[in-house]
Amino acid sequence: MENAVLKRYASPEMLKIFSDENRYRTWRRIWLALAAGQKELGLAIPGEALTQMEQNLDTLDLDRVAVLEKDFKHDVMAHIHHFAELAPAAKPYIHLGATSCDVTDNSDLILIRDGLGLLEGKLKNLLFALKTAALDYKDLPCLGYTHLQPAQPTTMGKRFCLWLADFTNDFILIRDACECLPLRGLKGATGTQASFLSLFNGDRAKVAELERLFVQRLGFSGAIPITGQTYPRKVDKEIGDMLKGIALSAGKMSRDMRMLQAFGEAAEPFGSKQVGSSAMPFKRNPMKMERATSLSRYLMNLLRGLEDTAAEQFLERTLDDSALRRLTLPMGFFMADALLQLCGVTAQGLIVKKEVVARRLQAYLPFLLIETVLMEWVKKGGDRQAAHEVLRQEAVKAHAEVEKGLANPLFENLLRVPNFPLTAAELKALARPEALVGTAPWQVADFVTGTVEPLIRDFTPGEFRVNV
């Protein structure tokens, strides 16, 4: 059975990061960095050993590894022997002093950092698209909703800015993680570095320097200071929370967009040959945002196991983390990647139907002004309670007309009420939509210029794409 994630959702770039080939080539980079550091600190490792290792970093025969693993029943040992076949001068020194997690855990963190880096770039691109939409429509009044019921007007740009703010938070967390994520380092079988201390005849300074050189060669700024055999699995949980954050942001945006498309106010892009329904040719279903809703739900539920794993690592480590992490972490990145692509395509091709937005706002606008009208009536000498009852009765009658799909007659009806103190011109002045959106346009402008633009300064946006 084909894996839908690999075929339909994740990008080739993210699939490459977590591919078997990239993982195992990363293992070889780790072995080279370990041996190079050991040689630099005085171990008798010949230069030819390092040369052969470097020349064969990418020479990988997975069929040969499978044969070896069938015998060893141990993936790391199978790869050690395959690497030694290709670099025979290095055979006595590959993996010297190391345990499997010195390889696998460090490689996992390298892949995680690369995956976060790809997400960081896509988030930047999405921020650019959403801030453009927010600015373009920051002054366009629209009907606001609370409890999914018509409420005080806002602007379409402010609504898009809600999504922008969510993804901005995701970006900051992932950017900081990319900058600060440490390697596990070289800790040995139980985290004590005993094997490395033995190699250097009890010289603690050389053990510390070996780890520093190792981390530096692999492009990290530091190592986790305290570990058992594995790095603390709380790190995975924290990474999972960042991926889940993207799922939450995409879930909010996708559900909002689906409602806006149902209202007719906005729509995701629709291809010239795209088919909305096999039975109803007129349909333009929000398939990208429906997919985003589905994938966000999947991702939020997928990552729960990382918390259980972090809590259940007995003492220095158990192996019950292995299968879950191998399945969950790459899948989490694939899903977050797919969600950013779906949201990015939608944001870049976002369609706003201004006429529908205005018509829907006008249909409810008189109702939203009743309290303002009441205040004006009292200011002109009216009795608050009597005026309230008149307004209530007229609003009920007008709402019945709106529910039939007719234009809202509230203002016209009020002008026929005996002794109603406001003129048609005064009602019209009160009903200017742009006067009812508060500081929404300025909020958008201030958030974009003060928060978003400094994060994406000098960034050149690219085009998002989805596989299908």
C-alpha positions, -999 to 999 in steps of 0.1 A, spaced: 0 0 0 13 34 -9 20 59 19 -3 89 13 20 111 33 50 104 11 30 106 -21 5 134 -15 15 157 13 51 162 23 75 181 2 105 165 -16 128 187 5 114 174 38 113 138 26 149 141 17 159 153 52 143 123 69 152 97 42 171 66 51 200 77 28 204 110 45 201 95 80 228 70 73 251 95 56 247 116 87 259 86 108 291 86 87 296 123 92 294 116 129 319 88 128 343 110 108 339 139 133 346 115 162 377 100 146 390 134 135 387 147 170 403 117 185 433 120 161 436 157 168 439 149 206 466 123 201 451 89 194 472 70 168 447 71 139 464 72 105 456 100 81 446 75 55 418 63 77 402 97 78 408 102 41 390 69 32 362 78 56 357 112 40 359 97 4 331 73 12 306 94 32 281 91 4 289 57 -10 260 38 5 247 3 -5 215 -3 15 212 -38 0 245 -47 15 235 -32 48 204 -53 48 224 -84 44 247 -75 73 218 -65 95 201 -98 89 231 -114 106 239 -88 133 202 -79 141 217 -45 149 214 -16 124 243 5 138 267 -25 137 256 -33 101 265 2 90 298 2 109 308 -30 90 296 -16 57 316 16 62 346 -4 72 344 -24 40 346 8 20 372 24 42 394 -5 53 421 17 68 395 31 92 381 -3 102 400 -4 136 388 32 145 352 36 133 329 40 163 359 40 188 347 45 223 311 52 212 278 36 219 249 35 194 232 66 208 264 86 203 255 81 166 217 78 165 208 105 190 232 130 175 220 122 140 184 126 151 192 161 164 209 170 132 179 159 112 156 177 136 175 209 132 175 206 94 138 199 95 132 229 117 153 250 93 131 241 64 100 249 84 115 282 94 119 292 58 84 282 49 70 301 79 88 332 67 73 328 33 38 323 49 43 354 71 51 374 40 19 362 22 -3 367 52 11 402 61 5 412 24 -32 401 27 -36 417 61 -23 450 48 -43 448 15 -76 445 34 -69 462 67 -94 489 59 -122 467 44 -150 465 70 -167 432 74 -193 416 97 -176 403 129 -186 372 147 -187 360 183 -202 327 191 -205 324 153 -232 349 155 -231 384 138 -213 409 161 -195 442 160 -177 449 127 -140 442 122 -120 443 90 -109 415 67 -73 425 72 -77 423 110 -92 388 106 -62 377 84 -39 393 110 -53 368 136 -38 340 115 -6 360 109 -1 365 147 -5 327 153 21 318 127 44 346 139 45 329 173 53 296 156 81 312 136 97 328 166 98 295 186 112 275 156 138 302 148 150 302 183 151 264 184 172 264 152 197 287 168 199 271 202 193 233 196 222 214 211 237 181 201 236 152 225 274 151 224 297 122 233 284 106 265 289 68 260 267 40 272 252 54 303 261 91 300 293 89 321 318 92 292 337 63 308 349 48 275 363 81 263 379 87 296 396 53 293 408 62 258 425 93 270 440 76 301 419 95 326 424 129 311 391 147 317 402 178 298 407 158 266 373 142 270 358 176 272 378 189 243 368 159 222 332 167 227 337 204 219 356 195 187 329 169 178 300 194 183 319 221 164 326 199 134 290 191 131 279 227 131 264 231 166 271 255 193 270 232 222 261 198 237 234 188 263 254 188 295 236 159 313 222 128 296 218 91 302 225 70 273 200 91 253 194 128 253 163 136 275 132 127 256 116 159 269 135 175 240 114 155 216 83 166 234 93 202 231 100 198 194 66 181 191 50 211 208 64 234 181 51 211 154 17 209 172 18 248 173 18 248 135 -11 223 135 -31 246 158 -24 277 137 -32 259 105 -63 244 121 -76 279 130 -69 294 96 -83 264 77 -116 264 97 -120 301 94 -114 300 56 -139 272 52 -165 294 70 -156 325 49 -159 305 17 -193 291 28 -204 328 35 -191 337 1 -168 364 15 -134 348 7 -121 317 -11 -90 297 -16 -75 297 -51 -93 274 -76 -75 260 -107 -89 266 -142 -93 229 -147 -100 220 -111 -131 199 -105 -151 207 -73 -174 177 -74 -179 147 -96 -217 151 -94 -222 189 -91 -200 207 -116 -207 241 -102 -191 234 -69 -159 251 -57 -151 232 -25 -124 245 -2 -104 213 -6 -70 227 4 -84 241 37 -104 209 43 -72 189 39 -54 213 62 -82 208 89 -78 171 85 -40 171 87 -39 195 116 -62 172 135 -40 142 127 -8 160 138 -22 172 171 -32 136 180 0 120 166 24 137 190 8 127 223 31 97 225 61 118 228 50 129 263 45 93 274 79 84 261 96 113 279 80 101 312 88 64 308 125 63 301 136 42 330 169 52 346 196 57 320 173 45 291 151 18 277 144 9 241 106 14 242 112 49 227 128 37 195 99 26 174 76 54 184 102 81 178 112 65 144 75 67 133 64 99 151 91 125 146 95 123 108 57 121 104 53 152 126 77 171 103 60 158 72 26 169 85 38 204 96 55 208 62 23 199 44 2 222 65 25 252 58 23 244 21 -15 243 21 -18 275 41 9 292 20 -8 283 -13 -41 296 1 -26 328 15 -8 336 -18 -39 330 -39 -64 344 -14 -96 357 -30 -117 383 -12 -151 391 -26 -156 427 -16 -192 430 -28 -203 400 -8 -184 413 23 -202 447 20 -236 431 13 -234 408 44 -223 437 66 -251 459 54 -277 432 60 -269 433 97 -255 468 102 -287 484 114 -290 458 142 -254 465 153 -262 502 156 -293 498 178 -274 507 210 -259 537 193 -293 548 181 -307 544 216 -280 567 230 -287 593 204 -325 591 211 -319 597 248 -295 626 241 -323 642 222 -346 640 252 -362 606 248 -371 581 276 -346 553 277 -370 525 286 -397 536 261 -371 540 233 -357 506 241 -390 489 237 -397 507 204 -363 496 191 -368 461 203 -401 457 185 -388 472 153 -357 450 154 -377 418 158 -399 428 128 -368 437 107 -350 405 116 -379 384 103 -375 402 70 -337 395 69 -343 358 76 -365 357 45 -335 370 25 -349 405 21 -330 438 27 -328 450 63 -357 475 67 -349 486 102 -338 522 95 -367 528 71 -392 515 96 -377 536 124 -381 568 103 -419 560 102 -421 557 140 -440 587 155 -416 612 172 -385 593 162 -359 620 167 -332 611 142 -332 620 105 -323 598 76 -291 617 72 -282 612 109 -289 575 106 -267 573 75 -239 591 93 -240 566 122 -240 537 98 -206 544 81 -189 509 83 -154 524 85 -164 543 116 -174 511 134 -142 490 132 -124 507 160 -86 506 158 -85 475 136 -67 491 106 -41 506 129 -37 473 148 -28 455 116 -4 482 104 13 484 138 17 446 142 31 442 107 56 470 109 65 465 146 66 427 148 64 409 115 86 429 91 116 429 114 114 391 113 113 388 75 135 417 66 157 410 35 137 378 28 128 371 -8 94 353 -9 89 322 -31 59 304 -45 43 277 -24 31 245 -40 12 214 -31 17 180 -46 -20 175 -56 
